[in-house]
């Protein structure tokens, strides 16, 4: 079922403000905050939805969050065994494309072992020195949403399944508008 944009928290807040229906504004604000705050599931994963860019990703609840960026563009997490991940958004002010960003990503890896692309996304996986690197990027006219995952190659058996699940959960936000 396709969700109507009015059910997105930011759109709902703006619609209520513009319509003058201020009685429902506190309820809408609570809904907005519930999307910005991570919530742990019963399977040990937490879902994060970025209120600025609209992308969402699930990650292991055991990861430690880095301090949030001042511009609210995403989330960075890590564990004590050098697994790191970040999900972030940027405005596409340079008119980047799937092809231009994929080429740049390939240049940032010593060896690419997997690559795939669609109309508005690409995935790269490979090695940078002794580290496994993974990137999934969604590209739109207005913004770009990117997931990076990195861990030591000798920890592949521990982290490959986690990286795959996190990657499958990464959904883009509002790509056609700047944020």
Backbone as a chain_set.jsonl record, in Angstrom:
{"seq": "XXXXXXXXXXXXXXXXXXXXXXXXXXXXXXXXXXXXXXXXXXXXXXXXXXXXXXXXXXXXXXXXXXXXXXXXXXXXXXXXXXXXXXXXXXXXXXXXXXXXXXXXXXXXXXXXXXXXXXXXXXXXXXXXXXXXXXXXXXXXXXXXXXXXXXXXXXXXXXXXXXXXXXXXXXXXXXXXXXX", "coords": {"N": [[0.846, -1.169, 0.0], [0.667, 2.174, -0.894], [1.925, 4.967, 0.799], [0.325, 7.952, 1.654], [1.586, 11.237, 1.216], [0.839, 13.007, 3.197], [0.927, 11.599, 5.521], [3.503, 11.477, 6.243], [5.612, 12.662, 8.754], [6.862, 15.324, 8.651], [5.506, 16.526, 6.502], [2.914, 16.419, 7.456], [3.045, 18.112, 9.714], [3.61, 20.588, 8.451], [1.344, 20.859, 6.799], [-0.716, 21.061, 8.708], [0.015, 23.428, 9.985], [-0.194, 25.285, 7.863], [-2.903, 25.075, 7.288], [-4.099, 26.188, 9.44], [-5.146, 24.693, 11.479], [-4.537, 24.434, 14.426], [-5.051, 22.992, 16.716], [-4.487, 20.296, 16.417], [-1.776, 20.31, 16.169], [0.06, 19.764, 18.413], [-0.217, 16.923, 18.648], [0.646, 16.092, 16.136], [3.287, 16.923, 16.302], [4.334, 15.188, 18.238], [4.138, 12.812, 16.78], [6.003, 13.424, 14.779], [8.4, 13.543, 16.31], [8.545, 10.887, 17.133], [9.361, 9.573, 14.852], [11.94, 10.471, 14.529], [13.387, 9.53, 16.647], [15.282, 6.734, 17.51], [14.064, 3.362, 17.778], [14.099, 0.345, 19.568], [13.766, -2.947, 18.357], [12.255, -6.21, 18.864], [13.991, -8.035, 17.826], [16.563, -7.251, 18.259], [17.444, -5.192, 16.685], [17.506, -1.731, 15.801], [15.532, 0.895, 14.545], [16.242, 3.705, 12.615], [15.118, 6.775, 11.509], [15.731, 9.485, 9.511], [14.9, 12.768, 10.193], [15.378, 15.018, 8.637], [16.238, 14.326, 5.952], [14.716, 12.089, 5.411], [15.373, 9.367, 4.99], [15.578, 5.895, 6.038], [16.95, 3.379, 8.219], [17.852, 0.217, 9.574], [19.664, -1.0, 12.371], [22.037, -2.894, 14.385], [21.108, -2.922, 17.773], [23.063, -2.981, 19.655], [25.179, -1.397, 18.861], [27.193, 1.548, 19.317], [26.275, 4.917, 19.343], [27.728, 7.664, 17.66], [28.315, 11.126, 18.57], [25.608, 13.203, 17.49], [25.519, 14.862, 14.272], [25.703, 18.427, 13.875], [24.148, 19.497, 11.838], [22.131, 17.689, 11.464], [22.213, 15.594, 9.555], [22.414, 12.836, 9.538], [23.445, 9.605, 10.902], [26.0, 8.041, 12.807], [27.616, 5.049, 13.732], [29.203, 2.547, 15.843], [31.11, -0.349, 16.929], [33.049, -2.033, 19.499], [34.822, -3.643, 18.175], [35.71, -2.515, 15.835], [33.776, -2.297, 13.807], [32.076, -0.116, 11.766], [29.503, 2.148, 10.821], [27.622, 4.389, 8.8], [24.877, 6.46, 8.013], [23.661, 8.829, 5.887], [22.591, 12.034, 4.578], [22.856, 14.365, 1.877], [22.506, 17.502, 0.235], [22.055, 17.659, -3.255], [23.85, 19.567, -4.635], [25.786, 19.728, -6.576], [24.802, 18.501, -8.769], [25.239, 15.71, -9.008], [25.364, 12.363, -10.34], [24.195, 8.941, -10.568], [26.187, 7.56, -11.932], [28.479, 9.288, -11.714], [28.931, 9.389, -8.938], [29.23, 6.676, -8.367], [31.57, 6.073, -9.763], [33.4, 7.646, -8.308], [33.214, 6.334, -5.849], [34.284, 3.826, -6.516], [36.925, 4.549, -7.006], [37.726, 5.019, -4.415], [38.239, 2.598, -3.266], [40.47, -0.141, -2.83], [40.107, -2.603, -4.072], [37.372, -3.665, -5.87], [34.767, -5.866, -5.311], [32.147, -6.34, -5.823], [29.562, -4.823, -7.663], [26.696, -2.941, -8.469], [23.943, -1.356, -10.111], [21.096, 0.799, -10.361], [18.415, 2.786, -11.705], [18.323, 4.994, -9.932], [20.168, 4.436, -7.908], [23.104, 2.861, -6.456], [25.342, 0.159, -5.599], [28.299, -0.726, -3.97], [30.89, -2.957, -3.126], [33.791, -4.087, -1.467], [37.342, -4.049, -0.916], [39.473, -2.093, 1.132], [42.569, -1.785, 1.778], [43.027, -3.619, 4.663], [40.402, -3.719, 5.247], [36.906, -4.395, 4.868], [34.742, -2.767, 2.734], [31.634, -1.201, 2.21], [29.161, 0.337, 0.27], [26.098, 1.925, -0.235], [24.158, 3.893, -2.223], [21.667, 6.283, -2.851], [20.478, 8.379, -5.363], [19.193, 11.519, -6.182], [17.628, 14.329, -7.861], [17.45, 16.389, -6.005], [18.608, 15.533, -3.544], [20.974, 13.273, -1.907], [21.29, 10.071, -0.538], [23.224, 8.086, 1.572], [24.675, 5.018, 2.609], [27.297, 3.8, 4.486], [29.404, 1.116, 5.314], [31.878, -0.453, 7.251], [34.431, -2.772, 8.102], [36.916, -4.911, 9.633], [38.639, -7.19, 7.51], [39.271, -9.715, 8.499], [37.163, -10.176, 10.118], [34.967, -10.886, 8.674], [33.238, -13.151, 8.792], [31.826, -12.621, 11.073], [30.54, -10.175, 10.546], [29.418, -9.999, 7.916], [26.737, -10.938, 7.515], [25.32, -9.152, 9.126], [25.903, -6.717, 7.845], [24.617, -7.191, 5.398], [21.916, -7.337, 6.197], [21.517, -4.754, 7.298], [21.957, -3.226, 5.011], [19.837, -4.079, 3.32], [17.739, -2.949, 4.691], [17.982, -0.239, 4.333], [16.395, 2.516, 3.247], [15.527, 5.006, 0.869], [15.042, 8.564, 1.285], [13.502, 11.701, 0.738], [14.358, 12.315, -2.297], [14.073, 14.003, -4.467], [13.965, 16.62, -3.714], [15.713, 19.355, -2.198], [17.042, 19.501, 1.116]], "CA": [[0.0, 0.0, 0.0], [1.447, 3.391, -0.976], [1.583, 5.917, 1.849], [0.064, 9.323, 1.26], [2.63, 12.097, 1.777], [0.346, 13.683, 4.389], [1.223, 10.798, 6.696], [4.877, 11.71, 6.639], [5.551, 13.627, 9.856], [7.169, 16.71, 8.274], [4.417, 17.006, 5.656], [1.748, 16.591, 8.313], [3.241, 19.336, 10.493], [3.483, 21.734, 7.562], [-0.055, 20.953, 6.371], [-1.517, 21.563, 9.824], [0.36, 24.825, 10.208], [-0.735, 26.071, 6.76], [-4.366, 25.051, 7.312], [-4.58, 26.917, 10.61], [-5.701, 23.742, 12.433], [-3.483, 24.384, 15.437], [-5.396, 22.08, 17.804], [-3.851, 19.001, 16.181], [-0.347, 20.497, 16.043], [0.837, 18.999, 19.413], [-0.241, 15.506, 18.305], [1.506, 15.92, 14.97], [4.668, 17.089, 16.745], [4.699, 13.927, 18.883], [4.353, 11.875, 15.682], [7.266, 13.82, 14.164], [9.497, 13.119, 17.178], [8.627, 9.432, 17.189], [10.102, 9.11, 13.687], [13.33, 10.893, 14.636], [14.02, 8.824, 17.757], [15.4, 5.309, 17.24], [13.325, 2.473, 18.659], [14.637, -1.009, 19.504], [12.812, -4.009, 18.078], [12.448, -7.432, 19.644], [15.036, -8.839, 17.2], [17.868, -6.685, 18.547], [17.755, -4.116, 15.749], [16.877, -0.444, 16.045], [15.263, 1.626, 13.304], [16.497, 5.145, 12.633], [14.616, 7.534, 10.365], [16.268, 10.833, 9.576], [13.809, 13.718, 9.989], [15.712, 16.031, 7.634], [16.287, 13.773, 4.593], [13.648, 11.102, 5.276], [15.797, 7.979, 4.815], [15.492, 5.036, 7.224], [17.852, 2.231, 8.243], [17.861, -0.569, 10.805], [21.026, -1.364, 12.759], [22.063, -3.62, 15.657], [20.933, -2.051, 18.938], [24.285, -3.037, 20.462], [26.153, -0.413, 18.39], [27.271, 2.819, 20.031], [26.099, 6.069, 18.46], [28.604, 8.821, 17.785], [27.507, 12.341, 18.765], [24.918, 13.557, 16.243], [26.038, 16.051, 13.607], [24.943, 19.657, 14.141], [23.199, 19.779, 10.751], [21.114, 16.636, 11.467], [22.2, 14.929, 8.256], [22.478, 11.39, 9.599], [23.834, 8.891, 12.107], [27.212, 7.219, 12.733], [27.622, 4.063, 14.807], [30.378, 1.678, 15.862], [31.252, -1.252, 18.064], [34.429, -2.041, 19.994], [35.649, -4.47, 17.291], [36.024, -1.727, 14.637], [32.678, -2.216, 12.84], [31.518, 1.229, 11.719], [28.521, 2.405, 9.774], [26.993, 5.704, 8.823], [23.813, 6.717, 7.033], [23.573, 10.285, 5.857], [22.051, 12.689, 3.4], [23.384, 15.665, 1.488], [21.815, 18.106, -0.899], [22.771, 17.396, -4.5], [24.117, 20.892, -5.208], [26.707, 19.594, -7.708], [24.114, 17.722, -9.806], [25.856, 14.399, -9.161], [24.549, 11.299, -10.916], [24.568, 7.599, -10.123], [27.46, 7.219, -12.568], [29.598, 10.066, -11.171], [29.193, 8.976, -7.558], [29.711, 5.302, -8.382], [32.979, 6.151, -10.175], [34.159, 8.153, -7.164], [33.254, 5.262, -4.859], [35.223, 2.8, -6.995], [38.272, 5.092, -6.799], [38.033, 5.009, -2.98], [38.474, 1.224, -2.827], [41.614, -0.799, -3.465], [39.614, -3.691, -4.925], [35.917, -3.793, -5.868], [34.381, -7.263, -5.52], [30.744, -6.373, -6.248], [28.951, -3.54, -7.989], [25.395, -3.03, -9.122], [23.294, -0.049, -10.125], [19.775, 0.961, -10.933], [18.155, 4.124, -12.222], [18.613, 6.034, -8.941], [20.953, 3.878, -6.811], [24.187, 1.931, -6.758], [25.945, -0.564, -4.486], [29.687, -1.146, -4.142], [31.471, -3.692, -2.02], [35.156, -4.461, -1.792], [38.356, -3.945, 0.127], [40.369, -0.954, 1.216], [43.573, -2.328, 2.686], [42.562, -4.805, 5.391], [39.007, -3.497, 5.622], [35.797, -4.578, 3.943], [33.975, -1.516, 2.609], [30.352, -1.353, 1.536], [28.465, 1.605, 0.071], [24.834, 1.927, -0.972], [23.808, 5.291, -2.394], [20.49, 6.665, -3.622], [20.76, 9.69, -5.942], [18.068, 12.24, -6.769], [17.926, 15.706, -8.301], [17.537, 17.285, -4.858], [19.482, 15.07, -2.468], [21.659, 11.99, -2.007], [21.295, 9.327, 0.728], [24.303, 7.103, 1.474], [25.001, 4.116, 3.707], [28.651, 3.251, 4.47], [29.709, 0.116, 6.335], [33.281, -0.845, 7.16], [34.919, -3.636, 9.173], [38.144, -5.632, 9.3], [38.419, -8.361, 6.662], [39.333, -10.948, 9.289], [35.903, -10.264, 10.864], [33.894, -11.091, 7.703], [32.254, -14.144, 9.235], [31.025, -11.992, 12.123], [29.806, -8.986, 10.129], [28.793, -10.031, 6.58], [25.277, -11.064, 7.627], [24.827, -7.886, 9.683], [25.99, -5.722, 6.767], [23.571, -7.49, 4.424], [20.614, -6.944, 6.75], [21.469, -3.296, 7.381], [21.823, -2.732, 3.635], [18.461, -4.328, 2.83], [16.79, -2.09, 5.403], [18.237, 1.17, 4.015], [15.401, 3.038, 2.299], [15.793, 6.419, 0.614], [14.078, 9.575, 1.702], [13.027, 12.634, -0.289], [15.499, 12.514, -3.185], [13.827, 15.005, -5.523], [13.994, 17.975, -3.171], [16.788, 19.661, -1.265], [16.594, 19.486, 2.504]], "C": [[0.892, 1.232, 0.0], [0.971, 4.379, 0.073], [1.37, 7.295, 1.243], [1.087, 10.22, 1.936], [2.15, 12.852, 3.014], [0.642, 12.895, 5.657], [2.697, 10.855, 7.071], [4.872, 12.814, 7.677], [5.821, 15.07, 9.453], [6.043, 17.303, 7.445], [3.175, 17.278, 6.484], [1.863, 17.871, 9.131], [3.028, 20.576, 9.632], [2.046, 21.932, 7.122], [-0.938, 21.521, 7.473], [-1.244, 23.035, 10.075], [-0.272, 25.707, 9.13], [-2.255, 26.136, 6.791], [-4.949, 25.836, 8.484], [-5.193, 26.01, 11.668], [-4.668, 23.485, 13.529], [-3.794, 23.439, 16.592], [-4.713, 20.727, 17.649], [-2.336, 19.095, 16.112], [0.455, 19.753, 17.114], [0.884, 17.496, 19.107], [0.677, 15.229, 17.121], [2.978, 16.041, 15.357], [5.165, 15.819, 17.436], [4.968, 12.86, 17.822], [5.685, 12.152, 14.999], [8.442, 13.316, 15.001], [9.643, 11.61, 17.22], [9.36, 8.862, 15.988], [11.58, 9.454, 13.778], [14.086, 10.109, 15.694], [14.089, 7.332, 17.427], [14.597, 4.481, 18.237], [13.831, 1.047, 18.463], [13.526, -2.018, 19.266], [13.145, -5.242, 18.894], [13.557, -8.314, 19.065], [16.439, -8.272, 17.407], [18.313, -5.602, 17.589], [16.934, -2.883, 16.09], [16.674, 0.249, 14.714], [15.5, 3.111, 13.529], [15.924, 5.744, 11.358], [15.078, 8.974, 10.526], [15.173, 11.847, 9.263], [14.102, 14.76, 8.91], [15.619, 15.485, 6.211], [15.268, 12.669, 4.347], [14.073, 9.665, 5.084], [15.669, 7.222, 6.131], [16.454, 3.866, 7.084], [17.7, 1.528, 9.59], [19.292, -0.996, 11.086], [20.983, -2.113, 14.085], [21.995, -2.654, 16.834], [22.181, -2.02, 19.814], [25.335, -2.014, 20.025], [26.067, 0.866, 19.208], [27.158, 3.96, 19.027], [27.174, 7.106, 18.736], [27.727, 10.033, 18.066], [26.851, 12.758, 17.443], [25.524, 14.81, 15.605], [25.131, 17.262, 13.847], [23.894, 19.931, 13.073], [22.14, 18.692, 10.576], [21.042, 15.878, 10.143], [22.284, 13.414, 8.329], [22.907, 10.845, 10.941], [25.106, 8.091, 11.818], [27.244, 6.322, 13.954], [28.868, 3.2, 14.708], [30.262, 0.672, 17.008], [32.718, -1.292, 18.475], [35.364, -2.888, 19.124], [35.897, -3.818, 15.933], [34.987, -1.84, 13.517], [32.157, -0.779, 12.904], [30.491, 1.312, 10.603], [28.019, 3.831, 9.919], [25.938, 5.746, 7.732], [23.606, 8.221, 7.055], [22.953, 10.774, 4.557], [22.783, 13.988, 3.145], [22.514, 16.207, 0.367], [22.676, 17.929, -2.142], [23.042, 18.71, -5.239], [25.056, 20.835, -6.402], [26.094, 18.797, -8.865], [24.804, 16.39, -10.087], [24.848, 13.407, -9.706], [24.963, 9.968, -10.298], [25.959, 7.261, -10.658], [28.632, 7.976, -11.947], [29.941, 9.638, -9.749], [29.703, 7.542, -7.477], [31.193, 5.276, -8.786], [33.852, 6.636, -9.035], [34.288, 7.085, -6.083], [34.231, 4.169, -5.234], [36.664, 3.267, -6.769], [38.693, 5.056, -5.334], [38.234, 3.61, -2.415], [39.694, 0.673, -3.547], [41.158, -1.865, -4.453], [38.106, -3.789, -4.766], [35.573, -5.243, -6.189], [32.937, -7.405, -5.985], [30.307, -4.96, -6.578], [27.666, -3.792, -8.748], [24.787, -1.636, -9.118], [21.93, -0.144, -10.772], [19.627, 2.396, -11.403], [18.576, 5.213, -11.234], [19.416, 5.525, -7.741], [22.14, 3.093, -7.344], [24.683, 1.307, -5.457], [27.369, -0.928, -4.889], [30.117, -1.919, -2.91], [32.875, -4.096, -2.43], [36.065, -4.274, -0.598], [39.13, -2.645, -0.002], [41.427, -1.338, 2.249], [43.059, -3.599, 3.332], [41.096, -4.696, 5.794], [38.049, -3.828, 4.482], [35.039, -3.26, 3.921], [32.725, -1.806, 1.782], [29.717, 0.03, 1.425], [27.186, 1.359, -0.725], [24.376, 3.377, -1.021], [22.584, 5.43, -3.288], [20.713, 8.107, -4.088], [19.502, 10.28, -6.551], [18.499, 13.633, -7.189], [18.15, 16.631, -7.116], [18.5, 16.849, -3.782], [20.019, 13.671, -2.738], [21.642, 11.355, -0.621], [22.313, 8.2, 0.594], [24.451, 6.315, 2.771], [26.423, 3.617, 3.488], [28.766, 2.253, 5.607], [31.158, -0.294, 6.136], [33.639, -1.716, 8.365], [36.156, -4.384, 8.694], [37.826, -6.909, 8.52], [38.464, -9.662, 7.456], [38.096, -11.136, 10.17], [34.697, -10.505, 9.939], [32.823, -12.065, 8.196], [31.325, -13.567, 10.305], [30.09, -10.915, 11.565], [29.106, -9.05, 8.767], [27.264, -10.089, 6.651], [24.651, -9.775, 8.18], [24.819, -6.818, 8.604], [24.891, -5.943, 5.731], [22.193, -7.053, 4.935], [20.474, -5.423, 6.829], [21.249, -2.713, 5.987], [20.41, -2.912, 3.086], [17.458, -3.381, 3.475], [16.905, -0.617, 5.007], [17.31, 1.642, 2.899], [15.618, 4.536, 2.111], [14.68, 7.32, 1.139], [13.627, 10.412, 0.508], [14.185, 13.026, -1.198], [15.3, 13.661, -4.176], [13.809, 16.432, -5.031], [15.222, 18.134, -2.291], [16.214, 19.735, 0.142], [17.438, 20.415, 3.331]], "O": [[1.799, 1.323, 0.828], [-0.229, 4.608, 0.226], [2.157, 7.742, 0.408], [1.429, 10.001, 3.098], [2.976, 13.298, 3.811], [0.613, 13.454, 6.754], [3.092, 10.33, 8.112], [4.183, 13.818, 7.494], [5.085, 15.965, 9.868], [5.661, 18.455, 7.653], [2.464, 18.254, 6.244], [0.901, 18.631, 9.236], [2.34, 21.51, 10.045], [1.571, 23.067, 7.075], [-1.802, 22.358, 7.216], [-2.166, 23.804, 10.347], [-0.825, 26.761, 9.442], [-2.841, 27.134, 6.371], [-6.147, 26.116, 8.517], [-5.715, 26.508, 12.666], [-4.011, 22.443, 13.548], [-2.901, 23.113, 17.373], [-4.394, 20.078, 18.646], [-1.665, 18.068, 16.008], [1.468, 19.144, 16.767], [1.925, 16.865, 19.29], [1.403, 14.235, 17.114], [3.825, 15.34, 14.801], [6.312, 15.419, 17.232], [5.919, 12.088, 17.948], [6.42, 11.22, 14.673], [9.378, 12.726, 14.462], [10.759, 11.102, 17.331], [9.931, 7.776, 16.081], [12.4, 8.781, 13.153], [15.314, 10.031, 15.641], [13.068, 6.725, 17.101], [14.467, 4.856, 19.402], [13.979, 0.588, 17.33], [12.472, -1.953, 19.897], [14.192, -5.309, 19.538], [14.018, -9.24, 19.732], [17.398, -8.752, 16.803], [19.449, -5.136, 17.671], [15.818, -2.979, 16.6], [17.545, 0.199, 13.845], [15.023, 3.694, 14.503], [16.212, 5.273, 10.258], [14.841, 9.601, 11.558], [14.577, 11.798, 8.187], [13.175, 15.326, 8.33], [14.991, 16.105, 5.353], [14.981, 12.342, 3.195], [13.207, 8.792, 5.017], [15.654, 7.823, 7.205], [16.741, 3.414, 5.976], [17.45, 2.166, 10.613], [20.046, -1.316, 10.167], [20.012, -1.994, 14.833], [22.743, -1.678, 16.883], [22.334, -1.115, 20.634], [26.298, -1.785, 20.758], [25.007, 1.221, 19.725], [27.842, 3.978, 18.004], [27.496, 7.394, 19.889], [26.52, 9.986, 17.829], [27.481, 12.671, 16.389], [25.987, 15.708, 16.308], [23.919, 17.111, 14.002], [22.86, 20.532, 13.363], [21.337, 18.759, 9.645], [19.956, 15.557, 9.663], [22.231, 12.752, 7.292], [22.769, 11.498, 11.975], [25.272, 7.538, 10.731], [26.944, 6.755, 15.067], [29.509, 3.118, 13.66], [29.444, 0.818, 17.916], [33.548, -0.636, 17.845], [36.579, -2.851, 19.318], [36.258, -4.506, 14.978], [35.297, -1.507, 12.373], [31.833, -0.285, 13.984], [30.6, 0.636, 9.58], [27.996, 4.396, 11.012], [26.092, 5.144, 6.67], [23.401, 8.814, 8.114], [22.814, 10.032, 3.585], [23.272, 14.634, 4.072], [21.866, 15.45, -0.356], [23.9, 18.041, -2.072], [22.526, 18.933, -6.334], [25.125, 21.794, -7.171], [26.785, 18.46, -9.826], [24.943, 15.983, -11.24], [23.638, 13.581, -9.557], [25.967, 9.888, -9.59], [26.804, 6.741, -9.929], [29.674, 7.378, -11.679], [31.116, 9.536, -9.397], [30.52, 7.223, -6.613], [31.979, 4.529, -8.202], [34.936, 6.095, -8.814], [35.346, 6.943, -5.469], [34.932, 3.638, -4.373], [37.522, 2.473, -6.384], [39.887, 5.062, -5.036], [38.384, 3.452, -1.203], [39.928, 0.974, -4.718], [41.735, -2.018, -5.529], [37.61, -3.976, -3.656], [36.018, -5.789, -7.198], [32.542, -8.459, -6.483], [30.638, -4.013, -5.864], [27.559, -4.718, -9.552], [25.075, -0.828, -8.235], [21.649, -1.017, -11.592], [20.609, 3.133, -11.487], [19.122, 6.239, -11.639], [19.352, 6.121, -6.665], [22.184, 2.712, -8.514], [24.477, 1.845, -4.37], [27.613, -1.38, -6.007], [29.751, -1.574, -1.786], [33.125, -4.41, -3.594], [35.641, -4.329, 0.557], [39.403, -2.168, -1.104], [41.197, -1.226, 3.454], [42.695, -4.549, 2.64], [40.609, -5.495, 6.594], [38.332, -3.58, 3.309], [34.731, -2.7, 4.973], [32.758, -2.549, 0.801], [29.735, 0.803, 2.383], [27.195, 0.676, -1.75], [24.221, 4.018, 0.018], [22.476, 4.788, -4.332], [21.095, 8.963, -3.289], [18.821, 9.627, -7.341], [19.617, 14.058, -6.898], [18.951, 17.561, -7.202], [19.15, 17.688, -3.159], [19.585, 12.982, -3.661], [21.946, 12.023, 0.367], [22.28, 7.442, -0.375], [24.365, 6.863, 3.869], [26.732, 3.072, 2.429], [28.295, 2.498, 6.717], [31.618, -0.465, 5.006], [33.219, -1.448, 9.491], [36.41, -4.477, 7.493], [36.867, -7.616, 8.829], [37.763, -10.615, 7.116], [37.987, -12.132, 10.884], [33.55, -10.351, 10.357], [31.63, -11.814, 8.026], [30.172, -13.981, 10.422], [28.971, -10.756, 12.054], [28.257, -8.201, 8.496], [26.58, -9.368, 5.926], [23.575, -9.366, 7.742], [23.837, -6.089, 8.459], [24.299, -4.981, 5.241], [21.404, -6.47, 4.191], [19.434, -4.872, 6.469], [20.439, -1.804, 5.814], [19.857, -2.005, 2.464], [16.439, -3.048, 2.87], [16.012, 0.172, 5.316], [17.433, 1.215, 1.751], [15.864, 5.256, 3.078], [13.555, 6.89, 1.393], [13.401, 9.893, -0.586], [14.916, 13.97, -0.897], [16.277, 14.226, -4.668], [13.657, 17.362, -5.823], [15.712, 17.166, -1.709], [15.026, 20.005, 0.322], [17.216, 20.543, 4.535]]}, "num_chains": 1, "name": "protein.A"}
